Amino acid sequence: MVNVLRLSDVSYVRDRRPILDGVDWAVESDQRWVVLGPNGAGKTTLLKLATANDYPTRGTVEVLDETLGRVDIFELRNRLGFASSATARRIPNDETVRNLVLTAAYSVEGRWNEEYDDYDLRRTDRVLAEWDLLALADNAFGTLSDGERKRAMIARSVMTDPELLLLDEPSASLDLGARERLLQMLSGFAQSPSSPAMVMVTHHVEEIPPGFTHLLMLRDGRVQAAGPLAETLTEQNLEATFGLPFELSVRDGRYAAIARP
């Protein structure tokens, strides 16, 4: 398998404060990674680099065999899928769910006068169906529930058949039912051999969907541990990452962690 993302000795400094410090990390095309860590660990900055939305202070970032600083980032971004709450806030509230997904073909937010062919229209409805949104296709984005919005943004991110899919806390703020529904869908997507490489950021081990294969743990901008999920997600690594002793359990591929008294 080939690397779709590689960070080599990457540091990122802002206002003389290190956000990332000496990060080495590689993602292969058949892997599904979870990035886990507390607030301020550097997870969001890591995604900014992986989506070509920023550049490292030191080190090299390679995305889909292209090196940041030596590539047309607009062309590169067309090969990436990305969903986050920040991107959702830029979507016009009156945009229909169908147009939200369809406009990903032109990488625009809000439909204007673009022309779309039959393939785009058919693919849009197919993606909407895959994320259980077809019945909501003509609804305005602003009328959706939090769970529906999250699914709509993921549907938009996979519309262009990306080579690398990056998700920033996709289940954050959801109620229990909406979270579990989304995690079930992410699990099915992750286990499909036709799906792209995936990177998902989260704060909670309970939000790791079955089917994800690898784990990167960050604290204070440094890598605490990285590797296959079953080997890397341990009580020792959780304590090193979050600063508390935990009792870790797993059942049917789902993890749970409770702080020890």
Residue pairs with C-beta under 8 A, 6 or more apart in sequence:
1 28
1 29
1 30
1 31
2 28
2 29
2 65
3 26
3 27
3 28
3 29
3 62
3 65
4 27
4 28
4 29
4 63
4 64
4 163
4 164
4 196
4 197
5 25
5 26
5 27
5 50
5 62
5 63
5 64
5 164
5 197
5 199
6 25
6 26
6 27
6 60
6 61
6 62
7 23
7 24
7 25
7 26
7 46
7 49
7 56
7 59
7 60
7 61
7 62
8 24
8 59
8 60
8 61
8 62
9 22
9 23
9 24
9 58
9 59
9 60
10 20
10 22
10 23
10 24
10 49
10 56
10 58
10 59
10 60
10 61
11 18
11 20
11 21
11 22
11 23
11 56
11 57
11 58
11 59
11 221
12 18
12 19
12 20
12 42
12 45
12 49
12 54
12 56
12 57
12 221
13 19
13 57
13 58
18 221
19 42
19 45
19 221
20 42
20 45
20 46
20 49
20 56
20 221
20 222
21 220
21 221
21 222
22 59
22 222
23 42
23 46
23 59
23 221
23 222
23 223
24 223
25 216
25 223
25 226
27 33
27 164
27 197
27 199
27 214
28 197
29 163
29 196
29 197
30 197
31 197
31 198
31 213
31 214
32 190
32 195
32 197
32 198
32 199
32 200
32 211
32 212
32 213
32 214
33 197
33 198
33 199
33 200
33 212
33 213
33 214
33 215
33 216
34 200
34 201
34 202
34 208
34 212
34 214
34 215
34 216
34 229
35 43
35 46
35 47
35 199
35 200
35 201
35 202
35 215
35 216
35 218
36 202
36 203
36 205
36 208
36 215
36 216
36 217
36 218
36 233
36 241
37 43
37 203
37 217
37 218
37 219
37 224
37 241
37 242
38 203
38 219
38 241
38 242
38 243
39 203
40 220
41 218
41 219
41 220
41 221
41 241
42 218
42 220
42 221
43 168
43 201
43 218
44 168
44 201
45 54
45 221
46 201
46 218
47 82
47 84
47 166
47 168
47 199
47 201
48 54
49 55
49 56
49 61
49 68
50 61
50 63
50 164
50 166
50 199
51 77
51 80
51 82
51 166
52 63
52 68
52 71
52 73
52 76
52 77
52 80
55 61
55 68
55 69
56 68
60 67
60 68
61 67
61 68
62 68
63 76
63 80
63 164
64 76
64 79
64 80
64 163
64 164
66 76
74 107
77 107
78 107
78 160
79 160
79 162
79 163
79 164
80 162
80 163
80 164
80 165
80 166
81 157
81 158
81 159
81 160
81 162
81 164
81 165
81 166
81 196
82 157
82 165
82 166
82 167
82 168
83 150
83 153
83 154
83 156
83 157
83 166
83 167
83 168
83 170
84 153
84 167
84 168
84 169
85 168
85 169
85 172
85 173
86 168
87 109
87 153
88 149
88 150
88 153
90 109
91 100
91 109
91 110
91 141
91 153
92 109
92 110
92 141
92 142
93 140
93 141
93 142
94 140
94 141
94 142
95 103
95 109
95 110
95 111
95 140
95 141
96 137
96 138
96 139
96 140
96 141
97 128
97 133
97 136
97 137
97 138
97 139
97 140
97 141
97 144
97 152
98 124
98 125
98 128
98 137
98 138
99 111
100 141
100 152
100 155
100 156
101 124
101 127
101 128
101 133
101 152
101 155
101 156
101 159
102 111
102 116
102 120
102 121
102 124
102 159
103 109
103 110
103 111
103 114
103 156
104 156
104 157
104 159
104 160
105 114
105 116
105 120
105 159
105 160
106 114
108 114
123 159
124 159
125 134
125 137
127 155
127 158
127 159
128 134
128 136
128 137
128 155
130 155
130 189
131 151
131 152
131 154
131 155
131 185
132 151
132 185
133 148
133 151
133 152
133 155
136 144
136 148
136 152
141 149
141 152
144 152
145 178
146 173
146 174
146 175
146 178
147 174
147 175
147 177
147 178
147 179
147 181
147 182
150 170
150 171
150 174
150 178
150 182
151 182
151 185
154 167
154 170
154 186
157 165
157 167
158 165
158 189
161 196
162 196
163 196
163 197
164 196
164 197
164 198
164 199
165 195
165 196
165 197
165 198
165 199
166 198
166 199
166 200
167 186
167 198
167 199
167 200
167 201
168 201
169 201
169 202
169 203
170 182
170 186
170 200
170 202
171 178
171 179
171 182
171 183
171 202
171 207
172 202
172 203
174 182
179 207
183 207
183 209
184 209
186 200
186 209
186 211
187 209
187 210
187 211
187 253
188 211
189 195
189 198
189 211
190 198
190 209
190 210
190 211
190 212
191 210
191 211
198 212
200 209
200 212
202 208
204 257
205 233
205 238
205 248
205 255
205 256
205 257
206 254
206 255
206 256
206 257
208 215
208 229
208 233
208 254
208 255
210 252
210 253
210 254
211 253
212 229
213 228
213 229
214 226
214 227
214 228
214 229
214 232
215 225
215 226
215 227
215 228
215 229
215 232
215 233
216 223
216 225
216 226
217 223
217 224
217 225
217 226
217 232
217 237
217 240
217 241
218 224
218 241
219 240
219 241
219 242
219 243
224 237
224 240
224 241
225 232
225 234
225 237
225 240
225 241
226 232
233 248
233 255
234 248
235 245
235 246
235 247
235 248
238 244
238 246
238 248
238 257
239 245
239 246
244 259
244 260
245 259
245 260
246 257
246 258
246 259
246 260
247 257
247 258
247 259
247 260
248 255
248 256
248 257
249 255
249 256
249 257
250 256
